[in-house]
Amino acid sequence: MIRSGVALAVCVIAPIALAQTTAQTAPQTDTSYIDSNGTAHITRVIPVPNTISPEAQAVLARPASDAAHPESLADRRAHTDAWQARAGAASKAVYPVSIANDRIAGVPVLIVTPLTVGPGKSDRVLICVHGGGFNSDSGSLTESIPIANLTQTKVVSVLYRLAPEHPFPADVEDTVAVYKELLKTYKPQNIALYGTSAGAILTAETTVKLRQLGTPLPGALGVFSGLGDFSRLGDSWAMYALNGLSGHLDPPNPGTHDTEYVGSADLKDPVLSPYYADVKGFAPTLFITSGRDALLSGTTILHRHFLAAGVDAQLVVFEALPHAFWNDVNLPESREAYGIMANFFDTHLGK
């Protein structure tokens, strides 16, 4: 999901960049001041860790301006679409699949099929709901191609309606429609639902809605860097930008929420914010996040909510890497993450 617009947390990282920080103006020492409200004003000098792959170290070491660069929605979508096409092609080169456009229940989808469907796997399907801040598509290809290849299972990537033209719950309605149509062909225990970032949030939202409708629930869930509570986002949202410790980051504003997506919905609506839903009896769920993920807090808080309800909920936290790092197919850690995801679905579908 994107940084702008979503409900913000309470911790501040200082100094606040009004213009690009340079080598001459960058802090060289650690500082920490806690004001009378408990807000932390801090600086930290953090070397590139040697606990991650050389490829990941190189990614973290890339210089990036911390100056603000406002972007229109049209530009954001154009840039995201162009990047997704390039990244999707790179992913397909490593994980060969076939891709076709289709519609299911009137909703546009991509059908991502492995070149070889594994033995006994033709009776199961994975549903991917992409990331992109609910207003663009940053994962319909990159989040589905490796999983289809590694699980040797067809993936249906849902191209749900986007905000602000179609705010919540339009995306939930589209995903529910696709799921219910696939139920006509597949048993629920043979269907997995998963997503990254906005798609991770949508995965939990859709599952809560399915329960409200009395629809049989999926056999496995994947919540990969998401959150379950739009009324509060936690510590990591104030500490990390999209690329972790690099790039622009605004101080948190507790009065600001993702109004373009949320619309007039109650922030504690159990579908919008599954933290407030009864999730007892949900399928085994895999949560994945990373140490410099803006949604680290959101992911771990929702994971604990699932655990408290007795759900078989696994949590994997990768060292040091930023939000949704697995979209970079070239990282060894991405290949490890894909393997964990694929093995989880292989283990739990059909149970």
C-alpha positions in Angstrom: 0.0 0.0 0.0 1.1 3.6 -0.4 2.4 5.9 2.4 0.0 8.8 1.8 -3.5 8.9 3.2 -3.6 5.9 5.5 -4.2 6.3 9.3 -0.9 7.3 10.9 0.9 6.4 14.1 2.4 8.4 17.0 6.2 8.2 16.9 8.2 10.8 15.1 11.6 10.4 13.5 13.6 13.6 13.5 15.0 15.7 11.9 12.2 16.2 9.4 13.5 16.7 5.9 12.3 19.9 4.4 14.8 19.6 1.6 17.2 16.8 0.5 19.6 15.8 3.2 23.2 15.8 2.1 26.5 14.2 3.4 27.2 17.6 4.9 23.9 17.9 6.8 23.2 14.3 7.6 23.4 13.4 11.4 26.6 11.6 12.4 25.6 10.6 15.9 22.6 8.9 17.6 20.2 11.2 19.5 17.0 10.6 21.4 14.6 13.1 23.0 11.2 12.1 24.5 8.9 15.1 24.8 6.2 15.6 27.4 3.7 13.7 25.2 6.0 10.7 25.0 6.8 11.4 21.3 10.3 10.3 20.4 12.5 12.7 18.4 15.4 10.6 17.3 18.2 10.1 14.9 20.0 6.8 14.3 23.1 6.0 12.3 22.5 2.4 11.0 25.1 0.6 8.9 24.1 -1.8 6.2 23.8 -5.1 8.0 25.9 -8.1 7.1 23.1 -10.4 8.1 21.5 -10.3 4.7 22.6 -11.3 1.2 25.2 -9.2 -0.7 22.4 -8.4 -3.2 20.1 -7.2 -0.5 22.9 -5.2 1.0 23.4 -3.4 -2.3 19.7 -2.6 -2.4 19.8 -1.0 1.1 23.0 0.9 0.2 21.4 2.7 -2.8 21.4 6.5 -2.3 17.9 8.0 -2.3 16.8 11.6 -1.7 14.6 12.3 1.3 13.1 15.3 -0.4 9.3 15.1 -1.1 8.3 14.4 -4.7 4.5 14.8 -5.0 3.0 12.6 -7.7 -0.5 12.8 -9.2 -2.6 9.6 -9.2 -2.4 9.4 -13.0 1.4 9.6 -12.9 1.5 7.0 -10.0 -0.6 4.6 -12.0 1.5 5.1 -15.2 4.8 4.6 -13.3 3.4 1.6 -11.4 2.0 0.0 -14.6 5.3 0.4 -16.4 7.3 -1.0 -13.5 4.9 -4.0 -13.0 5.2 -4.8 -16.7 9.1 -4.8 -16.5 9.1 -6.7 -13.1 6.6 -9.2 -14.4 8.7 -10.0 -17.4 11.7 -10.4 -15.2 9.7 -12.7 -12.9 8.4 -14.8 -15.8 12.0 -15.2 -17.1 12.9 -16.9 -13.8 9.6 -18.6 -13.2 8.0 -19.6 -16.5 4.2 -19.5 -16.7 1.5 -18.8 -19.2 -0.7 -15.7 -18.7 -4.1 -15.0 -20.1 -6.7 -12.2 -19.6 -10.2 -13.3 -18.6 -13.2 -12.3 -16.6 -14.8 -14.3 -13.8 -18.2 -13.2 -12.5 -17.7 -10.1 -14.6 -14.5 -9.1 -12.8 -11.3 -8.9 -14.9 -8.6 -11.4 -13.9 -5.3 -12.7 -15.1 -5.1 -16.5 -15.3 -1.5 -17.5 -14.5 -0.9 -21.1 -15.3 2.4 -23.1 -14.7 3.8 -24.8 -17.8 3.2 -28.1 -15.9 0.4 -28.5 -13.5 1.5 -30.8 -10.8 0.0 -34.3 -10.1 -3.3 -33.9 -8.3 -3.1 -30.1 -8.4 -5.7 -29.5 -11.2 -8.4 -29.6 -8.6 -7.1 -26.6 -6.7 -6.6 -22.9 -7.3 -4.9 -19.9 -5.7 -6.5 -16.4 -5.7 -4.1 -13.5 -5.7 -5.2 -10.0 -4.8 -2.5 -7.5 -5.7 -0.9 -4.7 -3.8 -0.7 -1.0 -4.9 -2.3 1.1 -2.2 -5.8 0.2 -3.4 -5.4 2.8 -6.1 -3.0 1.1 -8.5 -1.7 -2.4 -9.5 1.8 -3.1 -8.1 1.6 -6.9 -8.0 -0.9 -8.7 -10.3 2.1 -10.3 -12.1 5.0 -10.2 -9.6 2.9 -11.7 -6.8 1.3 -14.4 -8.9 4.0 -15.7 -11.3 6.5 -17.2 -8.9 3.7 -18.8 -6.8 2.0 -20.4 -9.8 5.4 -21.8 -11.0 6.5 -23.1 -7.6 3.2 -24.7 -6.6 2.5 -26.0 -10.1 -1.0 -24.6 -9.5 -3.2 -22.2 -11.4 -3.3 -18.7 -9.9 -6.3 -16.3 -10.6 -5.0 -12.7 -10.1 -8.0 -10.5 -9.4 -8.0 -7.0 -11.1 -10.4 -5.5 -8.6 -11.8 -2.0 -8.9 -9.5 0.7 -7.5 -10.0 3.7 -5.3 -10.7 6.6 -5.4 -13.1 5.9 -8.2 -14.3 2.8 -6.3 -13.7 3.0 -2.6 -14.2 0.3 0.0 -16.0 -2.1 -0.2 -15.8 -2.4 -4.1 -12.5 -4.4 -3.9 -14.0 -6.8 -1.4 -17.2 -7.2 -3.5 -15.1 -8.1 -6.6 -12.9 -10.6 -4.7 -16.0 -12.2 -3.1 -17.6 -12.5 -6.6 -14.6 -14.2 -8.0 -14.3 -16.6 -5.1 -17.9 -17.5 -5.1 -17.7 -18.3 -8.8 -14.7 -20.5 -8.3 -16.5 -22.3 -5.6 -18.7 -23.8 -8.4 -15.6 -25.6 -9.7 -13.3 -26.0 -6.6 -13.9 -27.3 -3.1 -13.2 -24.5 -0.5 -10.4 -26.5 1.1 -8.7 -26.5 -2.3 -8.7 -22.7 -2.7 -6.1 -20.3 -1.2 -6.5 -16.6 -1.0 -3.4 -14.4 -0.6 -2.0 -11.0 -1.2 0.8 -8.4 -0.5 0.4 -5.0 1.0 -3.1 -3.7 0.0 -3.7 -7.3 -1.2 -2.8 -8.6 2.3 -5.3 -6.3 3.8 -7.9 -7.3 1.2 -7.2 -11.0 1.9 -8.3 -10.6 5.5 -11.2 -8.3 4.6 -12.6 -10.7 2.1 -12.4 -13.6 4.4 -14.3 -11.7 7.1 -17.0 -10.8 4.5 -17.2 -14.4 3.3 -18.0 -15.5 6.9 -20.6 -12.8 7.2 -22.3 -14.2 4.1 -22.2 -17.7 5.4 -19.9 -18.8 2.5 -17.4 -21.6 3.0 -14.0 -20.2 3.8 -10.8 -20.8 1.8 -8.5 -23.6 2.8 -5.4 -21.4 3.3 -4.7 -17.7 3.6 -1.5 -15.6 3.0 -1.2 -12.1 4.6 2.1 -10.8 3.2 2.9 -7.3 4.7 -0.5 -6.0 5.6 -2.6 -4.8 8.5 -6.0 -5.3 10.1 -6.8 -2.0 11.8 -7.3 1.2 9.9 -7.9 3.1 13.2 -4.3 2.7 14.2 -1.2 1.6 12.3 1.5 1.2 15.0 5.1 2.1 15.4 6.6 1.0 12.1 4.5 3.4 10.1 6.3 6.3 11.8 9.7 4.8 11.3 9.9 3.4 7.8 9.2 4.8 4.3 8.3 2.6 1.4 12.0 1.7 0.9 12.7 1.3 4.6 15.2 3.8 6.0 15.7 5.6 2.7 13.5 8.1 0.9 11.0 10.7 2.1 8.9 10.2 5.2 6.4 12.6 6.7 5.8 12.8 10.5 2.6 11.0 11.5 -0.7 12.8 11.7 -3.1 10.9 13.9 -6.1 12.7 12.4 -5.4 11.5 8.8 -6.8 8.3 7.3 -6.9 6.8 3.9 -10.2 8.6 3.1 -10.0 7.8 -0.7 -10.1 4.1 0.1 -12.1 4.1 3.4 -14.7 6.6 2.3 -17.4 6.9 4.9 -16.9 3.5 6.5 -16.4 3.1 10.2 -12.7 2.6 10.8 -13.5 -0.2 13.2 -15.9 -1.9 10.8 -14.9 -5.6 11.1 -14.7 -6.1 7.3 -12.6 -3.0 6.8 -10.5 -3.7 9.9 -10.5 -7.4 10.6 -8.7 -6.8 13.9 -12.2 -6.2 15.2 -13.7 -9.3 13.6 -14.2 -12.8 15.0 -11.6 -14.8 13.1 -12.0 -18.0 15.1 -12.1 -21.0 12.7 -10.2 -19.2 9.9 -7.9 -21.4 7.8 -4.2 -21.8 8.5 -2.6 -18.4 7.7 0.9 -17.4 6.8 2.0 -13.9 7.7 5.2 -12.5 6.2 6.9 -9.1 6.9 10.4 -7.7 7.3 12.5 -5.6 9.7 12.2 -2.3 7.8 8.6 -2.8 6.6 6.3 0.2 7.1 3.6 -2.4 7.8 5.7 -4.5 10.2 3.5 -3.4 13.1 0.2 -3.9 11.2 1.3 -7.4 10.2 2.4 -8.6 13.6 -0.7 -7.1 15.4 -3.1 -8.9 13.1 -1.0 -12.1 13.5 -1.5 -11.9 17.2 -5.2 -11.4 16.7 -5.3 -14.6 14.7 -3.3 -16.5 17.3 -5.6 -15.3 20.1 -8.5 -16.7 18.2 -6.8 -20.1 18.0 -6.0 -19.9 14.3 -3.0 -21.8 13.0 -1.1 -18.6 12.2 2.6 -18.6 11.2 4.7 -15.5 11.2 8.0 -15.0 9.2 10.0 -11.8 9.7 12.9 -11.2 7.3 15.9 -9.3 8.5 16.4 -5.6 7.6 14.5 -5.6 4.3 11.8 -3.0 3.3 8.2 -3.3 2.5 7.2 -6.1 0.0 10.9 -6.8 -0.9 9.9 -10.1 -2.6 8.7 -8.1 -5.6 12.4 -7.9 -6.5 12.9 -11.3 -8.1 16.6 -10.9 -8.1 17.1 -11.1 -4.3 18.0 -14.4 -2.7 15.6 -13.4 0.1 12.8 -13.1 -2.4 13.4 -16.6 -3.7 13.4 -17.8 -0.1 10.1 -16.0 0.6 8.5 -17.4 -2.5 9.6 -20.9 -1.4 8.0 -20.4 2.0 4.8 -19.2 0.5 4.6 -22.0 -2.0 5.4 -24.7 0.6 2.8 -23.3 2.9 0.1 -23.6 0.2 1.2 -27.0 -0.8 1.1 -28.2 2.8 -2.3 -26.8 3.7 -4.5 -27.0 0.6 -6.8 -30.0 0.4 -6.6 -30.7 4.1 
